[in-house]
Amino acid sequence: MPYVIRDAAGKISGIFDQAEVGVAEEMDSNDPELLRFLSDHGLATPDSALQVLEESDRKMIRLVDDLIGLLIEKDLIKFTDLPAAAGEKYLHRQVARKRLQIVVGEDDIL
């Protein structure tokens, strides 16, 4: 989901893909105000805005995968600390990524 910053009048003045200092208002990607801002500024049509956000979601999924792996590797958490459903999903993604890495031969697979 995108984060927005507002001007003194309360209107959206900027959009960010992550929370930053002074940018903490998370907004639904289909919010009419957000879509209107994107369209008014020639940044995107509603369909292309959705595509941008979907790409951002894919990157966030990869970030979460990598973060979980790092926490496990550093022994800050154990795999068994994850809720069963989360652990199962994480494990399935790791297996799929490994198989794809073998087939494609790239290290940076989503």
DSSP file (Angstrom, degrees, kcal/mol; ACC not computed):
  #  RESIDUE AA STRUCTURE BP1 BP2  ACC     N-H-->O    O-->H-N    N-H-->O    O-->H-N    TCO  KAPPA ALPHA  PHI   PSI    X-CA   Y-CA   Z-CA
    1    1 A M              0   0    0      0, 0.0    27,-0.1     0, 0.0     2,-0.1   0.000 360.0 360.0 360.0 145.4    0.0    0.0    0.0
    2    2 A P        -     0   0    0      0, 0.0    25,-2.8     0, 0.0     2,-0.4  -0.402 360.0-139.6 -80.5 159.2    1.2    3.5   -0.7
    3    3 A Y  E     -AB  16  26A   0     13,-3.2    13,-3.2    23,-0.2     2,-0.3  -0.929  19.9-157.9-114.8 143.1    2.0    6.2    1.9
    4    4 A V  E     -AB  15  25A   0     21,-2.5    21,-0.8    -2,-0.4     2,-0.4  -0.856  12.0-151.3-123.5 156.6    1.0    9.8    1.3
    5    5 A I  E     -A   14   0A   0      9,-2.1     8,-3.4    -2,-0.3     9,-1.3  -0.948  19.9-147.8-119.8 146.2    2.0   13.2    2.5
    6    6 A R  E     -A   12   0A   0     -2,-0.4     6,-0.2     6,-0.3     2,-0.1  -0.838   7.1-127.8-117.8 152.1   -0.4   16.0    2.6
    7    7 A D    >   -     0   0    0      4,-2.8     3,-2.0    -2,-0.3    -1,-0.1  -0.206  46.7 -83.6 -83.4-177.1   -0.1   19.8    2.2
    8    8 A A  T 3  S+     0   0    0      1,-0.3    -1,-0.1     2,-0.1    -2,-0.0   0.774 130.4  56.0 -61.2 -27.2   -1.4   22.4    4.7
    9    9 A A  T 3  S-     0   0    0      2,-0.1    -1,-0.3     1,-0.0     3,-0.1   0.482 119.9-109.0 -84.4  -2.2   -4.8   22.2    3.0
   10   10 A G  S <  S+     0   0    0     -3,-2.0     2,-0.3     1,-0.3    -2,-0.1   0.559  75.0 133.7  88.0   8.0   -5.0   18.5    3.7
   11   11 A K        -     0   0    0      1,-0.1    -4,-2.8     2,-0.0    -1,-0.3  -0.657  67.7 -94.5 -92.2 149.4   -4.6   17.5    0.0
   12   12 A I  E     +A    6   0A   0     -2,-0.3    -6,-0.3    -6,-0.2     3,-0.1  -0.389  45.5 169.0 -60.1 130.3   -2.2   14.8   -1.1
   13   13 A S  E     +     0   0A   0     -8,-3.4     2,-0.3     1,-0.4    -7,-0.2   0.468  61.8  11.9-121.9  -8.1    1.1   16.3   -2.1
   14   14 A G  E     -A    5   0A   0     -9,-1.3    -9,-2.1     2,-0.0     2,-0.4  -0.977  57.6-145.3-166.2 155.7    3.3   13.3   -2.5
   15   15 A I  E     -A    4   0A   0     -2,-0.3     2,-0.3   -11,-0.2   -11,-0.2  -0.980  15.0-177.2-129.6 139.0    3.3    9.5   -2.6
   16   16 A F  E     -A    3   0A   0    -13,-3.2   -13,-3.2    -2,-0.4     3,-0.0  -0.949  28.9-139.0-132.6 151.9    5.8    7.0   -1.3
   17   17 A D  S    S+     0   0    0     -2,-0.3     2,-0.3   -15,-0.2   -13,-0.1   0.516  90.2  30.1 -89.7  -3.6    6.0    3.2   -1.5
   18   18 A Q  S    S-     0   0    0    -15,-0.1     2,-0.2     8,-0.0   -15,-0.1  -0.984  94.4 -89.7-147.7 159.1    7.2    3.0    2.1
   19   19 A A        +     0   0    0     -2,-0.3     2,-0.3     5,-0.1     5,-0.2  -0.479  49.6 172.7 -68.8 136.3    6.8    4.9    5.4
   20   20 A E  B >   -C   23   0B   0      3,-1.5     3,-2.8    -2,-0.2     2,-0.1  -0.828  47.4 -59.4-133.8 173.3    9.4    7.5    5.9
   21   21 A V  T 3  S+     0   0    0      1,-0.3     3,-0.0    -2,-0.3    -1,-0.0  -0.378 129.4   7.0 -56.9 124.5   10.0   10.3    8.4
   22   22 A G  T 3  S+     0   0    0     -2,-0.1     2,-0.5     1,-0.1    -1,-0.3   0.425 113.7  92.5  81.2  -1.0    6.9   12.5    8.2
   23   23 A V  B <   +C   20   0B   0     -3,-2.8    -3,-1.5     1,-0.1   -18,-0.1  -0.819  38.0 127.9-126.4  90.5    5.1   10.1    5.8
   24   24 A A        +     0   0    0     -2,-0.5     2,-1.0   -20,-0.3    -1,-0.1   0.421  32.0 109.5-124.8  -1.2    3.1    7.7    7.9
   25   25 A E  E     -B    4   0A   0    -21,-0.8   -21,-2.5    -3,-0.1     2,-0.3  -0.689  53.0-158.2 -86.1 107.7   -0.4    7.9    6.4
   26   26 A E  E     -B    3   0A   0     -2,-1.0     2,-0.4   -23,-0.2   -23,-0.2  -0.638  10.8-166.4 -82.9 140.6   -1.0    4.6    4.6
   27   27 A M        -     0   0    0    -25,-2.8     2,-0.1    -2,-0.3    -2,-0.0  -0.981  26.8-105.4-133.0 140.2   -3.7    4.7    1.9
   28   28 A D    >   -     0   0    0     -2,-0.4     3,-2.0     1,-0.1     6,-0.2  -0.383  29.8-128.0 -60.2 136.6   -5.6    2.0    0.1
   29   29 A S  T 3  S+     0   0    0      1,-0.3    -1,-0.1     5,-0.1    24,-0.1   0.692 109.0  49.9 -64.5 -18.3   -4.3    1.7   -3.5
   30   30 A N  T 3  S+     0   0    0      4,-0.1    -1,-0.3    20,-0.0    -2,-0.1   0.287  77.1 134.5-101.6   9.3   -7.8    2.0   -4.8
   31   31 A D    <>  -     0   0    0     -3,-2.0     4,-2.5     1,-0.2     3,-0.3  -0.400  57.7-136.2 -60.4 128.4   -8.7    5.1   -2.8
   32   32 A P  H  > S+     0   0    0      0, 0.0     4,-2.4     0, 0.0     5,-0.2   0.849 103.4  55.0 -57.3 -36.1  -10.5    7.6   -5.1
   33   33 A E  H  > S+     0   0    0      2,-0.2     4,-2.1     1,-0.2     5,-0.1   0.912 110.2  45.8 -64.2 -41.6   -8.4   10.5   -3.7
   34   34 A L  H  > S+     0   0    0     -3,-0.3     4,-2.5     2,-0.2     5,-0.2   0.933 113.2  48.6 -65.9 -46.4   -5.2    8.7   -4.5
   35   35 A L  H  X S+     0   0    0     -4,-2.5     4,-2.3     1,-0.2    -2,-0.2   0.878 111.4  50.7 -62.4 -37.5   -6.3    7.7   -8.0
   36   36 A R  H  X S+     0   0    0     -4,-2.4     4,-3.1    -5,-0.2    -1,-0.2   0.910 109.3  50.9 -65.9 -42.5   -7.4   11.3   -8.7
   37   37 A F  H  X S+     0   0    0     -4,-2.1     4,-1.7     2,-0.2     6,-0.3   0.933 111.7  47.6 -59.5 -46.7   -4.0   12.6   -7.5
   38   38 A L  H  <>S+     0   0    0     -4,-2.5     5,-2.3     1,-0.2     6,-1.2   0.927 115.6  44.4 -61.0 -45.4   -2.2   10.2   -9.8
   39   39 A S  H ><5S+     0   0    0     -4,-2.3     3,-1.5     1,-0.2    -2,-0.2   0.918 111.4  52.8 -66.2 -44.6   -4.4   11.1  -12.7
   40   40 A D  H 3<5S+     0   0    0     -4,-3.1    -1,-0.2     1,-0.3    -2,-0.2   0.803 112.2  45.9 -62.0 -30.3   -4.3   14.9  -12.1
   41   41 A H  T 3<5S-     0   0    0     -4,-1.7    -1,-0.3    -5,-0.2    -2,-0.2   0.285 111.7-118.0 -98.4  10.1   -0.5   14.8  -12.0
   42   42 A G  T < 5S+     0   0    0     -3,-1.5    -3,-0.2     2,-0.2     3,-0.1   0.726  79.8 123.5  64.1  20.6   -0.1   12.7  -15.1
   43   43 A L  S   <S-     0   0    0     -5,-2.3     2,-0.3     1,-0.3    -4,-0.2   0.813  76.4 -26.7 -83.2 -31.1    1.6   10.0  -13.1
   44   44 A A        -     0   0    0     -6,-1.2    -1,-0.3    -9,-0.1    -2,-0.2  -0.964  50.0-117.2-174.7 154.2   -0.8    7.2  -13.9
   45   45 A T     >  -     0   0    0     -2,-0.3     4,-2.8    -3,-0.1     5,-0.3  -0.563  52.3 -96.9 -87.5 166.6   -4.2    6.1  -14.9
   46   46 A P  H  > S+     0   0    0      0, 0.0     4,-1.9     0, 0.0     5,-0.1   0.892 126.0  50.0 -54.4 -39.3   -6.0    3.9  -12.4
   47   47 A D  H  > S+     0   0    0      2,-0.2     4,-1.8     1,-0.2     5,-0.1   0.920 112.9  44.4 -67.0 -42.7   -4.9    0.8  -14.2
   48   48 A S  H  > S+     0   0    0      2,-0.2     4,-2.3     1,-0.2    -1,-0.2   0.844 110.1  56.2 -72.6 -30.7   -1.3    1.8  -14.3
   49   49 A A  H  X S+     0   0    0     -4,-2.8     4,-2.3     2,-0.2    -1,-0.2   0.914 107.0  50.1 -62.6 -41.3   -1.4    2.9  -10.7
   50   50 A L  H  X S+     0   0    0     -4,-1.9     4,-2.5    -5,-0.3    -2,-0.2   0.894 109.0  51.9 -63.2 -39.9   -2.6   -0.6   -9.8
   51   51 A Q  H  X S+     0   0    0     -4,-1.8     4,-2.3     2,-0.2    -2,-0.2   0.909 108.9  50.3 -62.9 -42.5    0.3   -2.1  -11.8
   52   52 A V  H  X S+     0   0    0     -4,-2.3     4,-2.2     1,-0.2    -2,-0.2   0.924 112.9  46.4 -61.4 -44.2    2.8    0.0  -10.0
   53   53 A L  H  X S+     0   0    0     -4,-2.3     4,-2.3     2,-0.2    -2,-0.2   0.867 109.9  53.1 -68.7 -35.7    1.4   -1.0   -6.6
   54   54 A E  H  X S+     0   0    0     -4,-2.5     4,-2.1     2,-0.2    -1,-0.2   0.902 109.5  49.3 -64.9 -39.7    1.3   -4.7   -7.6
   55   55 A E  H  X S+     0   0    0     -4,-2.3     4,-2.1     2,-0.2    -2,-0.2   0.910 110.2  51.1 -63.7 -41.5    5.0   -4.5   -8.6
   56   56 A S  H  X S+     0   0    0     -4,-2.2     4,-2.3     1,-0.2    -2,-0.2   0.894 107.6  53.5 -61.9 -39.7    5.7   -2.8   -5.2
   57   57 A D  H  X S+     0   0    0     -4,-2.3     4,-2.3     2,-0.2    -1,-0.2   0.908 107.0  51.4 -60.9 -42.3    3.8   -5.7   -3.5
   58   58 A R  H  X S+     0   0    0     -4,-2.1     4,-1.9     1,-0.2    -1,-0.2   0.904 110.5  48.7 -62.1 -40.5    6.0   -8.3   -5.3
   59   59 A K  H  X S+     0   0    0     -4,-2.1     4,-2.3     1,-0.2    -1,-0.2   0.886 110.0  51.6 -66.8 -37.6    9.1   -6.4   -4.1
   60   60 A M  H  X S+     0   0    0     -4,-2.3     4,-2.7     2,-0.2    -2,-0.2   0.881 106.6  53.9 -66.8 -37.0    7.8   -6.3   -0.6
   61   61 A I  H  X S+     0   0    0     -4,-2.3     4,-2.5     2,-0.2    -1,-0.2   0.931 109.8  47.6 -61.1 -44.5    7.1  -10.1   -0.6
   62   62 A R  H  X S+     0   0    0     -4,-1.9     4,-2.7     2,-0.2    -2,-0.2   0.907 110.9  52.1 -62.6 -41.2   10.7  -10.6   -1.6
   63   63 A L  H  X S+     0   0    0     -4,-2.3     4,-2.7     2,-0.2    -2,-0.2   0.921 110.2  47.7 -60.8 -44.8   11.9   -8.3    1.1
   64   64 A V  H  X S+     0   0    0     -4,-2.7     4,-2.7     2,-0.2     5,-0.2   0.915 111.4  51.4 -64.2 -42.8    9.9  -10.2    3.7
   65   65 A D  H  X S+     0   0    0     -4,-2.5     4,-2.4     1,-0.2    -2,-0.2   0.948 113.5  44.4 -55.2 -50.3   11.3  -13.5    2.4
   66   66 A D  H  X S+     0   0    0     -4,-2.7     4,-2.4     1,-0.2    -2,-0.2   0.881 112.7  51.7 -65.2 -38.6   14.8  -12.2    2.7
   67   67 A L  H  X S+     0   0    0     -4,-2.7     4,-2.6     2,-0.2    -1,-0.2   0.920 110.1  47.9 -65.0 -44.3   14.2  -10.6    6.1
   68   68 A I  H  X S+     0   0    0     -4,-2.7     4,-2.3     1,-0.2     5,-0.2   0.936 112.6  50.1 -61.1 -45.3   12.8  -13.9    7.5
   69   69 A G  H  X S+     0   0    0     -4,-2.4     4,-2.7    -5,-0.2    -2,-0.2   0.903 111.4  48.2 -59.6 -41.8   15.8  -15.8    6.1
   70   70 A L  H  X S+     0   0    0     -4,-2.4     4,-2.5     2,-0.2     6,-0.2   0.912 110.2  50.9 -65.9 -43.5   18.2  -13.3    7.6
   71   71 A L  H  <>S+     0   0    0     -4,-2.6     5,-2.5     2,-0.2     6,-1.4   0.893 114.0  44.8 -61.7 -39.3   16.5  -13.4   11.0
   72   72 A I  H ><5S+     0   0    0     -4,-2.3     3,-1.5     3,-0.2    -2,-0.2   0.925 112.4  51.7 -68.8 -45.0   16.7  -17.3   10.9
   73   73 A E  H 3<5S+     0   0    0     -4,-2.7    -2,-0.2     1,-0.3    -1,-0.2   0.874 110.9  47.5 -59.6 -39.0   20.3  -17.2    9.7
   74   74 A K  T 3<5S-     0   0    0     -4,-2.5    -1,-0.3    -5,-0.1    -2,-0.2   0.382 113.0-120.0 -84.1   4.1   21.4  -14.9   12.5
   75   75 A D  T < 5S+     0   0    0     -3,-1.5    -3,-0.2     2,-0.2    -2,-0.1   0.789  78.0 126.7  59.8  30.3   19.5  -17.0   15.1
   76   76 A L  S   <S+     0   0    0     -5,-2.5     2,-0.3     1,-0.2    -4,-0.2   0.768  82.3  10.4 -84.0 -28.4   17.3  -14.1   16.1
   77   77 A I  S    S-     0   0    0     -6,-1.4     2,-0.3    -9,-0.1    -1,-0.2  -0.948  76.7-129.7-137.6 162.1   14.3  -16.3   15.4
   78   78 A K    >>  -     0   0    0     -2,-0.3     3,-2.1    -3,-0.1     4,-0.6  -0.845  25.0-119.2-108.1 151.1   13.8  -20.0   14.8
   79   79 A F  G >4 S+     0   0    0     -2,-0.3     3,-1.3     1,-0.3    -1,-0.1   0.878 116.9  58.8 -53.7 -37.2   11.8  -21.3   11.9
   80   80 A T  G 34 S+     0   0    0      1,-0.3    -1,-0.3     7,-0.0     4,-0.1   0.620  91.1  70.4 -71.2 -12.2    9.6  -23.0   14.5
   81   81 A D  G <4 S+     0   0    0     -3,-2.1    -1,-0.3     2,-0.1    -2,-0.2   0.739  82.0  91.1 -73.0 -22.8    8.8  -19.6   16.0
   82   82 A L  S << S-     0   0    0     -3,-1.3    -5,-0.0    -4,-0.6     5,-0.0  -0.424  94.9 -98.3 -71.0 145.7    6.8  -18.7   12.9
   83   83 A P     >  -     0   0    0      0, 0.0     4,-2.9     0, 0.0     5,-0.3  -0.345  40.2-109.6 -57.7 148.7    3.1  -19.6   13.0
   84   84 A A  H  > S+     0   0    0      1,-0.2     4,-2.3     2,-0.2     5,-0.2   0.879 117.4  47.5 -52.7 -46.1    2.5  -22.9   11.2
   85   85 A A  H  > S+     0   0    0      1,-0.2     4,-2.2     2,-0.2    -1,-0.2   0.897 113.6  47.9 -65.2 -40.1    0.7  -21.3    8.2
   86   86 A A  H  > S+     0   0    0     -3,-0.2     4,-2.7     2,-0.2    -2,-0.2   0.913 111.9  49.8 -66.7 -42.5    3.4  -18.6    7.8
   87   87 A G  H  X S+     0   0    0     -4,-2.9     4,-2.6     1,-0.2    -2,-0.2   0.894 110.5  50.2 -62.5 -40.5    6.2  -21.2    8.1
   88   88 A E  H  X S+     0   0    0     -4,-2.3     4,-2.4    -5,-0.3    -1,-0.2   0.922 112.5  46.2 -64.6 -44.6    4.5  -23.4    5.5
   89   89 A K  H  X S+     0   0    0     -4,-2.2     4,-2.2     2,-0.2    -2,-0.2   0.916 113.5  49.4 -64.5 -42.9    4.1  -20.5    3.1
   90   90 A Y  H  X S+     0   0    0     -4,-2.7     4,-2.3     1,-0.2    -2,-0.2   0.933 112.1  48.3 -61.3 -46.4    7.7  -19.3    3.6
   91   91 A L  H  X S+     0   0    0     -4,-2.6     4,-2.4     1,-0.2    -2,-0.2   0.904 109.9  51.4 -63.0 -42.5    9.0  -22.9    3.1
   92   92 A H  H  X S+     0   0    0     -4,-2.4     4,-2.4     1,-0.2    -1,-0.2   0.904 111.3  48.4 -61.3 -42.1    7.0  -23.3   -0.1
   93   93 A R  H  X S+     0   0    0     -4,-2.2     4,-2.8     2,-0.2    -2,-0.2   0.901 110.6  51.2 -65.3 -40.1    8.3  -20.0   -1.5
   94   94 A Q  H  X S+     0   0    0     -4,-2.3     4,-2.3     2,-0.2    -2,-0.2   0.918 111.6  46.7 -64.4 -42.5   11.9  -21.0   -0.6
   95   95 A V  H  X S+     0   0    0     -4,-2.4     4,-2.4     2,-0.2    -2,-0.2   0.929 113.8  48.3 -63.8 -45.4   11.6  -24.3   -2.4
   96   96 A A  H  X S+     0   0    0     -4,-2.4     4,-2.3     1,-0.2    -2,-0.2   0.907 111.8  49.6 -62.6 -42.2   10.0  -22.7   -5.5
   97   97 A R  H  X S+     0   0    0     -4,-2.8     4,-2.4     2,-0.2    -1,-0.2   0.908 110.7  49.9 -64.0 -42.0   12.7  -20.0   -5.6
   98   98 A K  H  X S+     0   0    0     -4,-2.3     4,-1.9     2,-0.2    -2,-0.2   0.927 111.6  48.2 -62.3 -45.0   15.5  -22.7   -5.4
   99   99 A R  H  X S+     0   0    0     -4,-2.4     4,-2.0     1,-0.2    -2,-0.2   0.914 113.0  47.9 -61.6 -42.7   13.9  -24.7   -8.2
  100  100 A L  H  X S+     0   0    0     -4,-2.3     4,-3.3     1,-0.2     5,-0.5   0.873 107.8  55.5 -67.2 -37.2   13.6  -21.6  -10.3
  101  101 A Q  H  X S+     0   0    0     -4,-2.4     4,-2.2     1,-0.2     5,-0.2   0.891 108.5  48.7 -61.0 -39.3   17.2  -20.6   -9.6
  102  102 A I  H  < S+     0   0    0     -4,-1.9    -2,-0.2     2,-0.2    -1,-0.2   0.921 117.2  40.9 -66.1 -44.2   18.3  -24.0  -10.9
  103  103 A V  H  < S+     0   0    0     -4,-2.0    -2,-0.2     1,-0.1    -3,-0.2   0.934 127.1  31.2 -70.3 -48.1   16.3  -23.8  -14.0
  104  104 A V  H  < S-     0   0    0     -4,-3.3    -3,-0.2    -5,-0.1    -2,-0.2   0.805  95.0-137.3 -84.1 -31.5   16.9  -20.1  -14.8
  105  105 A G     <  +     0   0    0     -4,-2.2     2,-0.4    -5,-0.5    -3,-0.1   0.764  59.4 124.1  79.1  26.0   20.4  -19.9  -13.4
  106  106 A E        -     0   0    0     -6,-0.3    -1,-0.3    -5,-0.2     3,-0.2  -0.926  52.7-152.8-118.7 145.1   19.9  -16.5  -11.7
  107  107 A D  S    S+     0   0    0     -2,-0.4     2,-1.2     1,-0.2    -1,-0.1   0.759  86.2  68.1 -83.4 -26.3   20.4  -15.7   -8.0
  108  108 A D        +     0   0    0     -7,-0.1     2,-0.4     2,-0.0    -1,-0.2  -0.533  66.5 151.4 -99.5  68.9   17.9  -12.8   -7.9
  109  109 A I              0   0    0     -2,-1.2    -8,-0.1    -3,-0.2   -12,-0.1  -0.793 360.0 360.0 -98.8 137.5   14.6  -14.7   -8.3
  110  110 A L              0   0    0     -2,-0.4   -13,-0.1   -13,-0.0    -1,-0.1   0.514 360.0 360.0 -65.4 360.0   11.4  -13.3   -6.9
